[in-house]
């Protein structure tokens, strides 16, 4: 049988920690414009599961894709890379 693919991981910044055991992460990426060639910043927001409520606003975190945990939540906080000051 085929192997399961590697889990997708992303890095982003916590923008909301108001929910219980859930944080909202903003992930930024750069894409190249097809015509002008300039790099454009694109943003996406993901809800992620934070079991111990450790994350605070402006923390830099790494999230990993997981099974659906709720209607909008299918990412987990893997680790906190950098604490907010």
PyMOL Python script that loads the backbone (N, CA, C, O; Angstrom):
from pymol import cmd

cmd.read_pdbstr("""\
ATOM      1  N   UNK A   1       0.823  -1.182   0.000  1.00  0.00           N
ATOM      2  CA  UNK A   1       0.000   0.000   0.000  1.00  0.00           C
ATOM      3  C   UNK A   1       0.869   1.249   0.000  1.00  0.00           C
ATOM      4  O   UNK A   1       2.030   1.204   0.408  1.00  0.00           O
ATOM      5  N   UNK A   2       0.298   2.383  -0.466  1.00  0.00           N
ATOM      6  CA  UNK A   2       1.040   3.642  -0.533  1.00  0.00           C
ATOM      7  C   UNK A   2       1.217   4.267   0.842  1.00  0.00           C
ATOM      8  O   UNK A   2       0.420   4.058   1.757  1.00  0.00           O
ATOM      9  N   UNK A   3       2.288   5.040   0.953  1.00  0.00           N
ATOM     10  CA  UNK A   3       2.551   5.726   2.210  1.00  0.00           C
ATOM     11  C   UNK A   3       1.632   6.928   2.337  1.00  0.00           C
ATOM     12  O   UNK A   3       1.191   7.505   1.343  1.00  0.00           O
ATOM     13  N   UNK A   4       1.359   7.285   3.556  1.00  0.00           N
ATOM     14  CA  UNK A   4       0.623   8.522   3.795  1.00  0.00           C
ATOM     15  C   UNK A   4       1.595   9.671   3.605  1.00  0.00           C
ATOM     16  O   UNK A   4       2.766   9.569   3.969  1.00  0.00           O
ATOM     17  N   UNK A   5       1.110  10.763   3.037  1.00  0.00           N
ATOM     18  CA  UNK A   5       1.970  11.913   2.796  1.00  0.00           C
ATOM     19  C   UNK A   5       2.424  12.555   4.091  1.00  0.00           C
ATOM     20  O   UNK A   5       1.808  12.379   5.143  1.00  0.00           O
ATOM     21  N   UNK A   6       3.512  13.303   3.998  1.00  0.00           N
ATOM     22  CA  UNK A   6       4.010  14.024   5.157  1.00  0.00           C
ATOM     23  C   UNK A   6       3.004  15.096   5.551  1.00  0.00           C
ATOM     24  O   UNK A   6       2.320  15.659   4.697  1.00  0.00           O
ATOM     25  N   UNK A   7       2.918  15.373   6.843  1.00  0.00           N
ATOM     26  CA  UNK A   7       1.980  16.374   7.329  1.00  0.00           C
ATOM     27  C   UNK A   7       2.449  17.763   6.894  1.00  0.00           C
ATOM     28  O   UNK A   7       3.635  18.085   6.970  1.00  0.00           O
ATOM     29  N   UNK A   8       1.506  18.566   6.443  1.00  0.00           N
ATOM     30  CA  UNK A   8       1.817  19.914   6.006  1.00  0.00           C
ATOM     31  C   UNK A   8       2.009  20.808   7.230  1.00  0.00           C
ATOM     32  O   UNK A   8       1.182  20.802   8.142  1.00  0.00           O
ATOM     33  N   UNK A   9       3.098  21.575   7.250  1.00  0.00           N
ATOM     34  CA  UNK A   9       3.342  22.509   8.345  1.00  0.00           C
ATOM     35  C   UNK A   9       3.469  23.924   7.788  1.00  0.00           C
ATOM     36  O   UNK A   9       3.944  24.124   6.670  1.00  0.00           O
ATOM     37  N   UNK A  10       3.038  24.894   8.581  1.00  0.00           N
ATOM     38  CA  UNK A  10       3.119  26.308   8.219  1.00  0.00           C
ATOM     39  C   UNK A  10       3.600  27.096   9.428  1.00  0.00           C
ATOM     40  O   UNK A  10       3.479  26.649  10.569  1.00  0.00           O
ATOM     41  N   UNK A  11       4.151  28.283   9.156  1.00  0.00           N
ATOM     42  CA  UNK A  11       4.550  29.189  10.229  1.00  0.00           C
ATOM     43  C   UNK A  11       3.727  30.451  10.112  1.00  0.00           C
ATOM     44  O   UNK A  11       3.456  30.935   9.013  1.00  0.00           O
ATOM     45  N   UNK A  12       3.330  30.982  11.262  1.00  0.00           N
ATOM     46  CA  UNK A  12       2.534  32.194  11.244  1.00  0.00           C
ATOM     47  C   UNK A  12       2.536  32.880  12.591  1.00  0.00           C
ATOM     48  O   UNK A  12       3.229  32.468  13.521  1.00  0.00           O
ATOM     49  N   UNK A  13       1.736  33.950  12.677  1.00  0.00           N
ATOM     50  CA  UNK A  13       1.665  34.778  13.873  1.00  0.00           C
ATOM     51  C   UNK A  13       0.259  34.678  14.459  1.00  0.00           C
ATOM     52  O   UNK A  13      -0.729  34.696  13.724  1.00  0.00           O
ATOM     53  N   UNK A  14       0.175  34.572  15.776  1.00  0.00           N
ATOM     54  CA  UNK A  14      -1.119  34.497  16.445  1.00  0.00           C
ATOM     55  C   UNK A  14      -1.771  35.876  16.422  1.00  0.00           C
ATOM     56  O   UNK A  14      -1.182  36.857  16.876  1.00  0.00           O
ATOM     57  N   UNK A  15      -2.999  35.946  15.885  1.00  0.00           N
ATOM     58  CA  UNK A  15      -3.719  37.218  15.838  1.00  0.00           C
ATOM     59  C   UNK A  15      -4.884  37.254  16.821  1.00  0.00           C
ATOM     60  O   UNK A  15      -5.380  38.337  17.132  1.00  0.00           O
ATOM     61  N   UNK A  16      -5.337  36.100  17.322  1.00  0.00           N
ATOM     62  CA  UNK A  16      -6.413  36.067  18.307  1.00  0.00           C
ATOM     63  C   UNK A  16      -6.243  34.848  19.202  1.00  0.00           C
ATOM     64  O   UNK A  16      -5.967  33.745  18.731  1.00  0.00           O
ATOM     65  N   UNK A  17      -6.415  35.071  20.512  1.00  0.00           N
ATOM     66  CA  UNK A  17      -6.368  33.960  21.469  1.00  0.00           C
ATOM     67  C   UNK A  17      -7.574  34.003  22.402  1.00  0.00           C
ATOM     68  O   UNK A  17      -7.506  33.516  23.530  1.00  0.00           O
ATOM     69  N   UNK A  18      -8.668  34.580  21.939  1.00  0.00           N
ATOM     70  CA  UNK A  18      -9.844  34.794  22.785  1.00  0.00           C
ATOM     71  C   UNK A  18     -10.654  33.523  23.027  1.00  0.00           C
ATOM     72  O   UNK A  18     -11.391  33.444  24.010  1.00  0.00           O
ATOM     73  N   UNK A  19     -10.535  32.535  22.156  1.00  0.00           N
ATOM     74  CA  UNK A  19     -11.308  31.306  22.310  1.00  0.00           C
ATOM     75  C   UNK A  19     -10.592  30.326  23.242  1.00  0.00           C
ATOM     76  O   UNK A  19      -9.388  30.439  23.472  1.00  0.00           O
ATOM     77  N   UNK A  20     -11.341  29.376  23.765  1.00  0.00           N
ATOM     78  CA  UNK A  20     -10.765  28.365  24.637  1.00  0.00           C
ATOM     79  C   UNK A  20     -10.138  27.260  23.787  1.00  0.00           C
ATOM     80  O   UNK A  20     -10.817  26.635  22.971  1.00  0.00           O
ATOM     81  N   UNK A  21      -8.847  27.026  23.981  1.00  0.00           N
ATOM     82  CA  UNK A  21      -8.080  25.988  23.282  1.00  0.00           C
ATOM     83  C   UNK A  21      -8.016  26.195  21.763  1.00  0.00           C
ATOM     84  O   UNK A  21      -7.741  25.249  21.026  1.00  0.00           O
ATOM     85  N   UNK A  22      -8.265  27.413  21.293  1.00  0.00           N
ATOM     86  CA  UNK A  22      -8.186  27.714  19.866  1.00  0.00           C
ATOM     87  C   UNK A  22      -7.509  29.057  19.683  1.00  0.00           C
ATOM     88  O   UNK A  22      -7.781  30.006  20.419  1.00  0.00           O
ATOM     89  N   UNK A  23      -6.619  29.136  18.693  1.00  0.00           N
ATOM     90  CA  UNK A  23      -5.995  30.406  18.327  1.00  0.00           C
ATOM     91  C   UNK A  23      -6.167  30.612  16.832  1.00  0.00           C
ATOM     92  O   UNK A  23      -6.305  29.654  16.070  1.00  0.00           O
ATOM     93  N   UNK A  24      -6.156  31.871  16.424  1.00  0.00           N
ATOM     94  CA  UNK A  24      -6.222  32.202  15.008  1.00  0.00           C
ATOM     95  C   UNK A  24      -4.827  32.615  14.580  1.00  0.00           C
ATOM     96  O   UNK A  24      -4.211  33.488  15.192  1.00  0.00           O
ATOM     97  N   UNK A  25      -4.326  31.978  13.515  1.00  0.00           N
ATOM     98  CA  UNK A  25      -2.971  32.194  13.022  1.00  0.00           C
ATOM     99  C   UNK A  25      -3.043  32.883  11.666  1.00  0.00           C
ATOM    100  O   UNK A  25      -3.814  32.465  10.802  1.00  0.00           O
ATOM    101  N   UNK A  26      -2.242  33.944  11.467  1.00  0.00           N
ATOM    102  CA  UNK A  26      -2.133  34.578  10.156  1.00  0.00           C
ATOM    103  C   UNK A  26      -0.829  34.102   9.507  1.00  0.00           C
ATOM    104  O   UNK A  26       0.258  34.269  10.060  1.00  0.00           O
ATOM    105  N   UNK A  27      -0.969  33.509   8.327  1.00  0.00           N
ATOM    106  CA  UNK A  27       0.188  32.986   7.589  1.00  0.00           C
ATOM    107  C   UNK A  27       0.397  33.873   6.362  1.00  0.00           C
ATOM    108  O   UNK A  27      -0.528  34.084   5.578  1.00  0.00           O
ATOM    109  N   UNK A  28       1.608  34.388   6.203  1.00  0.00           N
ATOM    110  CA  UNK A  28       1.928  35.224   5.041  1.00  0.00           C
ATOM    111  C   UNK A  28       2.831  34.445   4.097  1.00  0.00           C
ATOM    112  O   UNK A  28       3.698  33.682   4.523  1.00  0.00           O
ATOM    113  N   UNK A  29       2.606  34.656   2.806  1.00  0.00           N
ATOM    114  CA  UNK A  29       3.468  34.040   1.798  1.00  0.00           C
ATOM    115  C   UNK A  29       3.682  35.033   0.677  1.00  0.00           C
ATOM    116  O   UNK A  29       2.869  35.935   0.477  1.00  0.00           O
ATOM    117  N   UNK A  30       4.766  34.875  -0.051  1.00  0.00           N
ATOM    118  CA  UNK A  30       5.071  35.746  -1.187  1.00  0.00           C
ATOM    119  C   UNK A  30       4.803  34.979  -2.469  1.00  0.00           C
ATOM    120  O   UNK A  30       5.236  33.838  -2.627  1.00  0.00           O
ATOM    121  N   UNK A  31       4.080  35.624  -3.389  1.00  0.00           N
ATOM    122  CA  UNK A  31       3.882  35.031  -4.708  1.00  0.00           C
ATOM    123  C   UNK A  31       4.386  36.024  -5.742  1.00  0.00           C
ATOM    124  O   UNK A  31       4.383  37.233  -5.508  1.00  0.00           O
ATOM    125  N   UNK A  32       4.808  35.520  -6.862  1.00  0.00           N
ATOM    126  CA  UNK A  32       5.317  36.379  -7.927  1.00  0.00           C
ATOM    127  C   UNK A  32       4.175  36.692  -8.890  1.00  0.00           C
ATOM    128  O   UNK A  32       3.492  35.788  -9.372  1.00  0.00           O
ATOM    129  N   UNK A  33       3.978  37.973  -9.165  1.00  0.00           N
ATOM    130  CA  UNK A  33       2.926  38.378 -10.091  1.00  0.00           C
ATOM    131  C   UNK A  33       3.279  37.868 -11.490  1.00  0.00           C
ATOM    132  O   UNK A  33       4.412  38.041 -11.939  1.00  0.00           O
ATOM    133  N   UNK A  34       2.317  37.239 -12.188  1.00  0.00           N
ATOM    134  CA  UNK A  34       2.650  36.617 -13.472  1.00  0.00           C
ATOM    135  C   UNK A  34       3.101  37.616 -14.548  1.00  0.00           C
ATOM    136  O   UNK A  34       3.948  37.285 -15.378  1.00  0.00           O
ATOM    137  N   UNK A  35       2.549  38.818 -14.540  1.00  0.00           N
ATOM    138  CA  UNK A  35       2.881  39.775 -15.600  1.00  0.00           C
ATOM    139  C   UNK A  35       4.023  40.713 -15.209  1.00  0.00           C
ATOM    140  O   UNK A  35       4.984  40.872 -15.961  1.00  0.00           O
ATOM    141  N   UNK A  36       3.917  41.328 -14.040  1.00  0.00           N
ATOM    142  CA  UNK A  36       4.916  42.332 -13.658  1.00  0.00           C
ATOM    143  C   UNK A  36       6.166  41.724 -13.035  1.00  0.00           C
ATOM    144  O   UNK A  36       7.230  42.343 -13.058  1.00  0.00           O
ATOM    145  N   UNK A  37       6.055  40.529 -12.482  1.00  0.00           N
ATOM    146  CA  UNK A  37       7.217  39.894 -11.866  1.00  0.00           C
ATOM    147  C   UNK A  37       7.468  40.366 -10.447  1.00  0.00           C
ATOM    148  O   UNK A  37       8.391  39.883  -9.791  1.00  0.00           O
ATOM    149  N   UNK A  38       6.658  41.307  -9.958  1.00  0.00           N
ATOM    150  CA  UNK A  38       6.837  41.792  -8.595  1.00  0.00           C
ATOM    151  C   UNK A  38       6.321  40.743  -7.616  1.00  0.00           C
ATOM    152  O   UNK A  38       5.442  39.947  -7.947  1.00  0.00           O
ATOM    153  N   UNK A  39       6.883  40.753  -6.399  1.00  0.00           N
ATOM    154  CA  UNK A  39       6.422  39.842  -5.365  1.00  0.00           C
ATOM    155  C   UNK A  39       5.305  40.486  -4.570  1.00  0.00           C
ATOM    156  O   UNK A  39       5.412  41.638  -4.151  1.00  0.00           O
ATOM    157  N   UNK A  40       4.238  39.741  -4.366  1.00  0.00           N
ATOM    158  CA  UNK A  40       3.061  40.225  -3.663  1.00  0.00           C
ATOM    159  C   UNK A  40       2.893  39.408  -2.389  1.00  0.00           C
ATOM    160  O   UNK A  40       3.062  38.189  -2.389  1.00  0.00           O
ATOM    161  N   UNK A  41       2.558  40.103  -1.298  1.00  0.00           N
ATOM    162  CA  UNK A  41       2.344  39.438  -0.022  1.00  0.00           C
ATOM    163  C   UNK A  41       0.893  38.975   0.067  1.00  0.00           C
ATOM    164  O   UNK A  41      -0.026  39.784  -0.063  1.00  0.00           O
ATOM    165  N   UNK A  42       0.686  37.689   0.285  1.00  0.00           N
ATOM    166  CA  UNK A  42      -0.658  37.134   0.438  1.00  0.00           C
ATOM    167  C   UNK A  42      -0.803  36.615   1.863  1.00  0.00           C
ATOM    168  O   UNK A  42       0.127  36.036   2.424  1.00  0.00           O
ATOM    169  N   UNK A  43      -1.982  36.831   2.439  1.00  0.00           N
ATOM    170  CA  UNK A  43      -2.231  36.421   3.821  1.00  0.00           C
ATOM    171  C   UNK A  43      -3.401  35.440   3.871  1.00  0.00           C
ATOM    172  O   UNK A  43      -4.331  35.523   3.069  1.00  0.00           O
ATOM    173  N   UNK A  44      -3.341  34.520   4.816  1.00  0.00           N
ATOM    174  CA  UNK A  44      -4.443  33.594   5.061  1.00  0.00           C
ATOM    175  C   UNK A  44      -4.537  33.394   6.571  1.00  0.00           C
ATOM    176  O   UNK A  44      -3.529  33.445   7.275  1.00  0.00           O
ATOM    177  N   UNK A  45      -5.749  33.166   7.060  1.00  0.00           N
ATOM    178  CA  UNK A  45      -5.940  32.930   8.490  1.00  0.00           C
ATOM    179  C   UNK A  45      -6.447  31.507   8.704  1.00  0.00           C
ATOM    180  O   UNK A  45      -7.317  31.024   7.980  1.00  0.00           O
ATOM    181  N   UNK A  46      -5.888  30.853   9.709  1.00  0.00           N
ATOM    182  CA  UNK A  46      -6.270  29.491  10.050  1.00  0.00           C
ATOM    183  C   UNK A  46      -6.579  29.422  11.540  1.00  0.00           C
ATOM    184  O   UNK A  46      -5.926  30.085  12.346  1.00  0.00           O
ATOM    185  N   UNK A  47      -7.568  28.624  11.900  1.00  0.00           N
ATOM    186  CA  UNK A  47      -7.824  28.331  13.307  1.00  0.00           C
ATOM    187  C   UNK A  47      -7.028  27.085  13.664  1.00  0.00           C
ATOM    188  O   UNK A  47      -7.019  26.104  12.921  1.00  0.00           O
ATOM    189  N   UNK A  48      -6.365  27.138  14.805  1.00  0.00           N
ATOM    190  CA  UNK A  48      -5.520  26.017  15.218  1.00  0.00           C
ATOM    191  C   UNK A  48      -5.811  25.646  16.664  1.00  0.00           C
ATOM    192  O   UNK A  48      -6.145  26.502  17.484  1.00  0.00           O
ATOM    193  N   UNK A  49      -5.682  24.371  16.963  1.00  0.00           N
ATOM    194  CA  UNK A  49      -5.942  23.842  18.307  1.00  0.00           C
ATOM    195  C   UNK A  49      -4.722  24.072  19.191  1.00  0.00           C
ATOM    196  O   UNK A  49      -3.604  23.702  18.833  1.00  0.00           O
ATOM    197  N   UNK A  50      -4.949  24.688  20.352  1.00  0.00           N
ATOM    198  CA  UNK A  50      -3.897  24.957  21.334  1.00  0.00           C
ATOM    199  C   UNK A  50      -4.341  24.321  22.647  1.00  0.00           C
ATOM    200  O   UNK A  50      -5.032  24.958  23.441  1.00  0.00           O
ATOM    201  N   UNK A  51      -3.954  23.081  22.878  1.00  0.00           N
ATOM    202  CA  UNK A  51      -4.478  22.270  23.981  1.00  0.00           C
ATOM    203  C   UNK A  51      -4.296  22.925  25.345  1.00  0.00           C
ATOM    204  O   UNK A  51      -5.206  22.869  26.173  1.00  0.00           O
ATOM    205  N   UNK A  52      -3.140  23.546  25.603  1.00  0.00           N
ATOM    206  CA  UNK A  52      -2.849  24.083  26.940  1.00  0.00           C
ATOM    207  C   UNK A  52      -3.062  25.589  27.034  1.00  0.00           C
ATOM    208  O   UNK A  52      -2.697  26.194  28.042  1.00  0.00           O
ATOM    209  N   UNK A  53      -3.637  26.202  26.019  1.00  0.00           N
ATOM    210  CA  UNK A  53      -3.842  27.652  25.996  1.00  0.00           C
ATOM    211  C   UNK A  53      -2.538  28.411  26.255  1.00  0.00           C
ATOM    212  O   UNK A  53      -2.529  29.382  27.011  1.00  0.00           O
ATOM    213  N   UNK A  54      -1.439  27.974  25.634  1.00  0.00           N
ATOM    214  CA  UNK A  54      -0.130  28.583  25.855  1.00  0.00           C
ATOM    215  C   UNK A  54       0.111  29.801  24.976  1.00  0.00           C
ATOM    216  O   UNK A  54       0.841  30.708  25.376  1.00  0.00           O
ATOM    217  N   UNK A  55      -0.481  29.844  23.797  1.00  0.00           N
ATOM    218  CA  UNK A  55      -0.192  30.893  22.821  1.00  0.00           C
ATOM    219  C   UNK A  55      -0.826  32.211  23.207  1.00  0.00           C
ATOM    220  O   UNK A  55      -1.957  32.258  23.691  1.00  0.00           O
ATOM    221  N   UNK A  56      -0.074  33.288  22.984  1.00  0.00           N
ATOM    222  CA  UNK A  56      -0.563  34.641  23.199  1.00  0.00           C
ATOM    223  C   UNK A  56      -0.466  35.404  21.876  1.00  0.00           C
ATOM    224  O   UNK A  56       0.195  34.958  20.939  1.00  0.00           O
ATOM    225  N   UNK A  57      -1.130  36.550  21.814  1.00  0.00           N
ATOM    226  CA  UNK A  57      -1.121  37.359  20.597  1.00  0.00           C
ATOM    227  C   UNK A  57       0.316  37.763  20.252  1.00  0.00           C
ATOM    228  O   UNK A  57       1.104  38.094  21.139  1.00  0.00           O
ATOM    229  N   UNK A  58       0.646  37.732  18.970  1.00  0.00           N
ATOM    230  CA  UNK A  58       1.950  38.076  18.380  1.00  0.00           C
ATOM    231  C   UNK A  58       3.029  37.023  18.593  1.00  0.00           C
ATOM    232  O   UNK A  58       4.184  37.268  18.244  1.00  0.00           O
ATOM    233  N   UNK A  59       2.700  35.859  19.152  1.00  0.00           N
ATOM    234  CA  UNK A  59       3.653  34.754  19.201  1.00  0.00           C
ATOM    235  C   UNK A  59       3.820  34.197  17.792  1.00  0.00           C
ATOM    236  O   UNK A  59       2.855  34.109  17.032  1.00  0.00           O
ATOM    237  N   UNK A  60       5.051  33.823  17.449  1.00  0.00           N
ATOM    238  CA  UNK A  60       5.299  33.150  16.173  1.00  0.00           C
ATOM    239  C   UNK A  60       5.227  31.646  16.439  1.00  0.00           C
ATOM    240  O   UNK A  60       5.922  31.135  17.317  1.00  0.00           O
ATOM    241  N   UNK A  61       4.386  30.937  15.680  1.00  0.00           N
ATOM    242  CA  UNK A  61       4.152  29.520  15.947  1.00  0.00           C
ATOM    243  C   UNK A  61       4.266  28.701  14.666  1.00  0.00           C
ATOM    244  O   UNK A  61       4.191  29.225  13.555  1.00  0.00           O
ATOM    245  N   UNK A  62       4.449  27.411  14.859  1.00  0.00           N
ATOM    246  CA  UNK A  62       4.430  26.451  13.752  1.00  0.00           C
ATOM    247  C   UNK A  62       3.192  25.591  13.946  1.00  0.00           C
ATOM    248  O   UNK A  62       2.950  25.071  15.036  1.00  0.00           O
ATOM    249  N   UNK A  63       2.397  25.441  12.862  1.00  0.00           N
ATOM    250  CA  UNK A  63       1.176  24.640  12.936  1.00  0.00           C
ATOM    251  C   UNK A  63       1.285  23.469  11.978  1.00  0.00           C
ATOM    252  O   UNK A  63       1.989  23.535  10.970  1.00  0.00           O
ATOM    253  N   UNK A  64       0.577  22.393  12.307  1.00  0.00           N
ATOM    254  CA  UNK A  64       0.611  21.180  11.487  1.00  0.00           C
ATOM    255  C   UNK A  64      -0.819  20.769  11.174  1.00  0.00           C
ATOM    256  O   UNK A  64      -1.707  20.890  12.018  1.00  0.00           O
ATOM    257  N   UNK A  65      -1.037  20.288   9.967  1.00  0.00           N
ATOM    258  CA  UNK A  65      -2.367  19.870   9.549  1.00  0.00           C
ATOM    259  C   UNK A  65      -2.747  18.567  10.258  1.00  0.00           C
ATOM    260  O   UNK A  65      -1.908  17.692  10.472  1.00  0.00           O
ATOM    261  N   UNK A  66      -4.031  18.461  10.618  1.00  0.00           N
ATOM    262  CA  UNK A  66      -4.503  17.305  11.360  1.00  0.00           C
ATOM    263  C   UNK A  66      -5.923  16.969  10.909  1.00  0.00           C
ATOM    264  O   UNK A  66      -6.456  17.607  10.002  1.00  0.00           O
ATOM    265  N   UNK A  67      -6.524  15.982  11.533  1.00  0.00           N
ATOM    266  CA  UNK A  67      -7.899  15.634  11.198  1.00  0.00           C
ATOM    267  C   UNK A  67      -8.809  16.791  11.589  1.00  0.00           C
ATOM    268  O   UNK A  67      -8.419  17.615  12.416  1.00  0.00           O
ATOM    269  N   UNK A  68     -10.006  16.879  11.020  1.00  0.00           N
ATOM    270  CA  UNK A  68     -10.913  17.953  11.409  1.00  0.00           C
ATOM    271  C   UNK A  68     -11.295  17.858  12.887  1.00  0.00           C
ATOM    272  O   UNK A  68     -11.783  16.827  13.350  1.00  0.00           O
ATOM    273  N   UNK A  69     -11.065  18.940  13.611  1.00  0.00           N
ATOM    274  CA  UNK A  69     -11.389  18.984  15.041  1.00  0.00           C
ATOM    275  C   UNK A  69     -12.714  19.695  15.281  1.00  0.00           C
ATOM    276  O   UNK A  69     -13.357  19.483  16.309  1.00  0.00           O
ATOM    277  N   UNK A  70     -13.121  20.532  14.344  1.00  0.00           N
ATOM    278  CA  UNK A  70     -14.409  21.204  14.401  1.00  0.00           C
ATOM    279  C   UNK A  70     -14.721  21.692  12.990  1.00  0.00           C
ATOM    280  O   UNK A  70     -14.046  21.310  12.034  1.00  0.00           O
ATOM    281  N   UNK A  71     -15.737  22.531  12.860  1.00  0.00           N
ATOM    282  CA  UNK A  71     -16.158  22.992  11.539  1.00  0.00           C
ATOM    283  C   UNK A  71     -15.043  23.751  10.821  1.00  0.00           C
ATOM    284  O   UNK A  71     -14.863  23.583   9.615  1.00  0.00           O
ATOM    285  N   UNK A  72     -14.298  24.578  11.539  1.00  0.00           N
ATOM    286  CA  UNK A  72     -13.263  25.413  10.919  1.00  0.00           C
ATOM    287  C   UNK A  72     -11.848  25.037  11.334  1.00  0.00           C
ATOM    288  O   UNK A  72     -10.889  25.621  10.830  1.00  0.00           O
ATOM    289  N   UNK A  73     -11.696  24.089  12.229  1.00  0.00           N
ATOM    290  CA  UNK A  73     -10.388  23.849  12.845  1.00  0.00           C
ATOM    291  C   UNK A  73      -9.808  22.511  12.395  1.00  0.00           C
ATOM    292  O   UNK A  73     -10.310  21.454  12.776  1.00  0.00           O
ATOM    293  N   UNK A  74      -8.744  22.560  11.580  1.00  0.00           N
ATOM    294  CA  UNK A  74      -8.065  21.337  11.164  1.00  0.00           C
ATOM    295  C   UNK A  74      -6.550  21.518  11.158  1.00  0.00           C
ATOM    296  O   UNK A  74      -5.840  20.916  10.352  1.00  0.00           O
ATOM    297  N   UNK A  75      -6.066  22.365  12.078  1.00  0.00           N
ATOM    298  CA  UNK A  75      -4.640  22.565  12.319  1.00  0.00           C
ATOM    299  C   UNK A  75      -4.399  22.478  13.820  1.00  0.00           C
ATOM    300  O   UNK A  75      -5.290  22.771  14.617  1.00  0.00           O
ATOM    301  N   UNK A  76      -3.183  22.072  14.203  1.00  0.00           N
ATOM    302  CA  UNK A  76      -2.757  22.026  15.595  1.00  0.00           C
ATOM    303  C   UNK A  76      -1.496  22.858  15.742  1.00  0.00           C
ATOM    304  O   UNK A  76      -0.686  22.924  14.818  1.00  0.00           O
ATOM    305  N   UNK A  77      -1.320  23.493  16.894  1.00  0.00           N
ATOM    306  CA  UNK A  77      -0.075  24.210  17.175  1.00  0.00           C
ATOM    307  C   UNK A  77       0.984  23.165  17.493  1.00  0.00           C
ATOM    308  O   UNK A  77       0.850  22.397  18.446  1.00  0.00           O
ATOM    309  N   UNK A  78       2.042  23.146  16.681  1.00  0.00           N
ATOM    310  CA  UNK A  78       3.121  22.175  16.890  1.00  0.00           C
ATOM    311  C   UNK A  78       4.091  22.686  17.946  1.00  0.00           C
ATOM    312  O   UNK A  78       4.415  21.978  18.899  1.00  0.00           O
ATOM    313  N   UNK A  79       4.553  23.924  17.769  1.00  0.00           N
ATOM    314  CA  UNK A  79       5.427  24.527  18.779  1.00  0.00           C
ATOM    315  C   UNK A  79       5.426  26.036  18.626  1.00  0.00           C
ATOM    316  O   UNK A  79       5.093  26.581  17.574  1.00  0.00           O
ATOM    317  N   UNK A  80       5.811  26.694  19.715  1.00  0.00           N
ATOM    318  CA  UNK A  80       5.940  28.154  19.712  1.00  0.00           C
ATOM    319  C   UNK A  80       7.391  28.463  19.368  1.00  0.00           C
ATOM    320  O   UNK A  80       8.302  28.076  20.100  1.00  0.00           O
ATOM    321  N   UNK A  81       7.605  29.158  18.257  1.00  0.00           N
ATOM    322  CA  UNK A  81       8.954  29.451  17.791  1.00  0.00           C
ATOM    323  C   UNK A  81       9.536  30.673  18.474  1.00  0.00           C
ATOM    324  O   UNK A  81      10.729  30.718  18.775  1.00  0.00           O
ATOM    325  N   UNK A  82       8.679  31.677  18.721  1.00  0.00           N
ATOM    326  CA  UNK A  82       9.164  32.938  19.285  1.00  0.00           C
ATOM    327  C   UNK A  82       8.046  33.552  20.113  1.00  0.00           C
ATOM    328  O   UNK A  82       6.911  33.661  19.648  1.00  0.00           O
ATOM    329  N   UNK A  83       8.361  33.947  21.324  1.00  0.00           N
ATOM    330  CA  UNK A  83       7.379  34.578  22.204  1.00  0.00           C
ATOM    331  C   UNK A  83       7.265  36.070  21.894  1.00  0.00           C
ATOM    332  O   UNK A  83       8.239  36.706  21.493  1.00  0.00           O
ATOM    333  N   UNK A  84       6.063  36.620  22.085  1.00  0.00           N
ATOM    334  CA  UNK A  84       5.856  38.056  21.918  1.00  0.00           C
ATOM    335  C   UNK A  84       6.485  38.785  23.101  1.00  0.00           C
ATOM    336  O   UNK A  84       6.539  38.270  24.217  1.00  0.00           O
ATOM    337  N   UNK A  85       6.951  39.977  22.830  1.00  0.00           N
ATOM    338  CA  UNK A  85       7.590  40.757  23.911  1.00  0.00           C
ATOM    339  C   UNK A  85       6.595  41.639  24.611  1.00  0.00           C
ATOM    340  O   UNK A  85       6.957  42.359  25.542  1.00  0.00           O
TER     341      UNK A  85
END
""", "prot")
cmd.dss("prot")
cmd.show_as("cartoon", "prot")
cmd.util.cbc("prot")
cmd.orient("prot")
